[in-house]
């Protein structure tokens, strides 16, 4: 092991490992094999210090290992790890195996990985395999079991490689690949198939890329995945020591931007657990993401020529083909933002679930795919879904029809949905959302009415000390926030850090639901410390203005030249129910679409379940009487 490479300290340049075989290393127990890898172990004393993006750039003069070549090597059947490298620059690994890595005895938070690569720059992995990584024992709980782990990497290329058949009964994460903080990465012609989890696993995925705790700017960016497979992830039912399962997916990516999936496949994804959703591609943001104006903002996703099929939530949770979501930003109290999503020329078929209430959808952009989690959505803009084929999306039990659709756009501003074909589902193309405060028990305070309205509506970010009050210390005693607009009061314990959310600069009102009090953005709030120590930086008896987050309904969209048929409830459906609109009509343009045989029984009303602002722009007929005439036909409705 070397010290962290810094000026004045030694580093190794030009290491080469060729035609090397190191197999059957160790007996699978960490007590007898304390090393993190029993194949090749190129470690430093800074392995778990993960830098942010700026840190990656400054590491250029601090790499311990430079110009490392690993060619035609076999590191198979080793304990805990086949190959480990930390702090390397210009690394080439080719024609190499790290298969059958295993552990029979592990400690919590142990990593079992075929390859472990961290804090490196310019890494190339070609024609390699990391298959069959496993923790077969049922009395051990490792943190991660994966074919390969890559963490804090700048300029990564992985081609023609396999990381299949990871398995564990109790590992928290079972993955083909597990990663965070990749800046500029290419994955081409790779397989991440058949990850299998047992009763104790929380996440089972082919490809898992998440954020890190390195800082507010931690984010993966500049990624392209071409001709890759993410098939066969599965999990059996059961709750292990770590709690209920979360999801089974082909791909999970969060806190990332500038990502392209092209000619990729996610098929045969099966969750037998009632708490674990099944999703082909699950990408987006989460509550711990950085602020919208940092490098960590989630945006710019493209799915092109991808296939998702046979995704099954047989255990009873949500199921989706492609799901792009955003949520409330818990790190600093602003609403999550997702912009610029493109899904084009994709095939999504046979998405099934036995859930009675959770969402089942082919392509979804909006809230977290399981609305039961309560993860809110805020500002979602510029979504393009075009030239896609979606079919056979349904529940296998009776349930809530509002949550099943071929294409679902929830709380999206300015979507474009063009030239898609949807059939054999409950709702073909569904526009939906919510006008309720979400999270329903959280508010912030702004110094001016305009700031409150701008932050609540996503016009401005919630900048502490500028657009929202920067809460820096707890108070004492029971204190009041008097809403003089709605004539009601919320009383909180100012000394409770679970109530006064200092990192989020807001107030948690649980169990009080602000929707039941009819709070809206911009309400006048008079702060009353009631004799206690004031919450810094509030001022006793001063009037502030409420910041609350309402996802809203999908609006200002263009829906054009789509074909929808054989949907049980509705072909095209706009659930706009904005309480501020009277009457409640669609705010989107529906042009040149065709609907056939939707509804039970089929009807013109079910073909287009939309409240029009004027005369419905629909030419209705049946198979014996097609619409005719010289007038422009904006939309066609046919029933048998």
Secondary structure, DSSP 8 states (H G I E B T S, - for coil): -B----TTS--EE--EEES-B--S-S-SBTTT--SS-SSEEE-BTTTT----HHHHHHGGG--SEEEEEEES-B--S-BSEEEEEESEEEEEEES-B--S-B-SB--TT-EEEEEEEEEEEEEEEES-B----EE--SS---SEEEEEEEEEEEEEEEES-B----EESS-SEEEEEEEEEEEEEEEES-B----EE-TT-SEEEEEEEE--SS-TT--EEEEEEES-B----EE-S--BTTBS--EEEEEEEESEEEEEEES-EEEEEEE-STT-EEEEEEEE--TT---TTSTT-EEEEEEES-EEEEEEETTSS-EEEEEEE---BTTTTB--EEEEEEEES-EEEEEEE--SSS-EEEEEEES-S-GGG-----EEEEEEEES-EEEEEEESS---GGGEEEEEEESEES-EEES-EEEEEEEEEEEEEEEEESSTTEEEEESSHHHHHHHHTTSS---BTTTB----B---SEEEEEETTTTEEEEEETT-TTTEETTTTEEE-TT--TTTTT--TT-EEEEE-TTS---BT--TT-EEEEE--EEEE-BS-EEES-EEEEEEEEEEEE----TT-SS----SEEESEEEES-TTTT-HHHHEE---SSS---EEEETTB---SSS--SEEEEE-
